[in-house]
């Protein structure tokens, strides 16, 4: 019997089998958690649905996180089908491709607002929907972030600002939800070859730099991140909330 037997969790942000969110889902499933998945649009549904069904998931729902009605529909369904919720994984981020190259100075007002809405405010909206279902269940929420929130990374631009907002939002949510027994943490993962990451100009240079300079002299894998997510979404981390946990081979500790 796995350590998460009888627990229920929802995953936001699976894009394909290389997604960090997908590897986290597999780790949770292997420990016995029953999972629900969301997707945005028909193209992503065609990728997400087969993956979700391979883990026996019976709840696979559309959810555009810029649409409050769709968010409400997800949590209403979870309440109806499950009655409660133990875990939520937020692996959502988006910025227009043109905003992820050149100077941050040229970020458009529309592009800034969109990146913040999808990448940061969505955590607030999802936590608000999840909180009533998590009360009394020692619920745990985990969001994925990146070190570009703390230091300037070439071409990361508005996404770095959005990730900084995400991390700060997680801390404020941890303070709000802690009295209800709900924990909120973020994982700052090192660069990994995912569909989203490959949209960043010069991404291979970032990978090469981490491999050369990180104490472990390697890039991290989806599995490395999933193991930390499993810790944060289980009772093993019962006293941990509001934290940013770095899984980056130690790169973030290095100076010059």
Buried (B, 14 or more C-beta within 10 A) or exposed (E): EEEBEEBBBBBBBBBEEBBBBBBBBBBBBEBEBBBBBBBBEEEBBEBBBEBBEEBEBEBBBBBBBBEEEBBBBBBEBBBEEBEBBBBBBBBBBBBBEEBBBEEBEEBEEEBBEBBBBBBBBBBBBBBBBBBEBBBEBBBBBBBBBBBBBBEEBBBBBBBBBBBBBBBEBBBEBBEBBEEBBBBBBBBBBBBBEBEBBEBBEEBEEBBEBBBEEBEBEEBBBBEBBBBBBBBBBBEEBEEBBBBBBBBBBBBBEEEE
